[in-house]
Amino acid sequence: MRHIMDPIVSGPDVSQEVSLPKTERKTAMIRARTEPALKAKAEAMLEKLGLSPSTAINIFYRQIVEHRGLPFDVKLPNAAAE
């Protein structure tokens, strides 16, 4: 069974398999702006899960590669939700 942080990623076409090196140093920097309250709530939840924000972002990025897109559906709200 694969772990969420496993570095091997494959898409629908096996010939496009991507291998992310485990030994690569994590030196790339990500900067993003977000609402302070959202950041605080998310980091509190991550702490309960035993994850750092950096680890959560790395998991998210690996899932983007794994799914070849966002790992969840992005949709416009329906008319009832507006």
N, C-alpha and C positions, 0 to 999 in steps of 0.2 A: 504494500500500500504506500502510495506517495504521500509525503508530507507537504504541507502548504508552501514551505520554503525550498523544496527541492529545485535544483537549477535546470533540470531538463524540461524543455517545453516543446510540444509538438502540436501542429495545426492539423487541419483536415488532410493536407498533402504531406505524407511522411518525408518526402524529399526536402521539405522546407523546415525540417527539425532544427531547432535552435538550441545550442548548448551555452549556458551562462556559466563562466568559470567560477568555481567556489573560492578560489584563492585570490580573486581580484579584490584589491583594497577598496573600501568604501570611501571615496574621496570626493565624489560629485556632490555639489551643494544644491538644495532645493529651497527656494524662498517663495512663500505664498502669503497673501493677506486673507484674513478671515475675521469674523466677528469675535470679539473677546469672550462673550458668553458661550458661543458655540465651541470655541477652543477649550475653555475651562471644562465644559460638560464632557466633551470628547476625551480629554486627557484624564479626567476623573474615571471615566469608564475604562479607558485603556489601563489605568493603574490597577483597577479591580481585576482586569484580565491578566495582569502581570506583564504587560507590553509597554515598551517605550513608544513615543510618537515616531521615532525613526524606524523601529521595527514594524510598526503598523503601516507606515508609508512603503517600506520595502515589500511587505506582504501585498499591499494594494498594487504596486507596480508589477510584481511577479504575476499577479492574477490578470492584470491587463495583458501581459505578454501571453499567458496561458490561454486566455479567451480570445486573443487577437482583437481586443476591444475592451470596453468597460465590462466588468464582471456582473453587471446587473442591467436591467432595461432602463433606458431613459426615455420618458414619454411626456407629452404635454398633458396637463390635467384635463379630465373630462369636463363637460359643461356644468355638471352638478357640483363639482368641487370648486368652481370659480367664485 
